[in-house]
Amino acid sequence: MSVGEFKVFDSEHQMANQRVGIEPEPVFGDKKNNRGFRRFLLRGLAKVSLEVGWLPLAHNLLKKAAIDDKNQRAKQR
């Protein structure tokens, strides 16, 4: 292999690694980046299922609160 071939491999590898960190859905990205969710706190399938259910509920409640706050500020103007 020549030096040029290594650079192509490195750049391809680098681009692949950049894509790995991108979340396909905003809810998962929000949980990981903005809410600090990294791992489940509870153990067992039933408990983890419950915890998974709380995450989108919290996401939707926060969205609703932001929309309500925005509407409330618009009415005050």
C-alpha positions, -999 to +999 in steps of 0.1 A: +000+000+000+012+035-008+009+065+014-020+078-007-040+046-001-037+051+036-050+087+033-081+075+014-087+048+040-082+073+068-106+098+053-132+071+046-128+058+082-130+094+096-163+101+076-178+068+088-170+077+124-186+111+120-218+094+109-219+070+138-225+098+163-255+112+145-289+102+159-315+093+134-344+108+154-345+140+174-360+124+204-330+101+209-306+130+203-325+151+229-324+123+254-286+118+250-273+153+245-298+176+263-311+154+290-279+136+298-294+101+294-266+076+290-278+044+305-308+029+322-310+033+360-333+003+365-326-034+358-349-060+343-370-059+312-402-046+328-384-018+346-364-008+316-397-008+295-412+015+321-382+038+320-382+039+282-419+049+284-411+078+307-385+093+283-408+102+254-435+113+280-410+138+295-399+149+260-435+156+250-444+174+282-413+197+278-424+204+242-459+212+254-446+235+281-425+254+256-454+258+232-477+270+260-450+294+272-446+308+237-484+312+233-486+329+267-459+354+258-476+361+225-509+369+243-491+393+266-479+415+237 
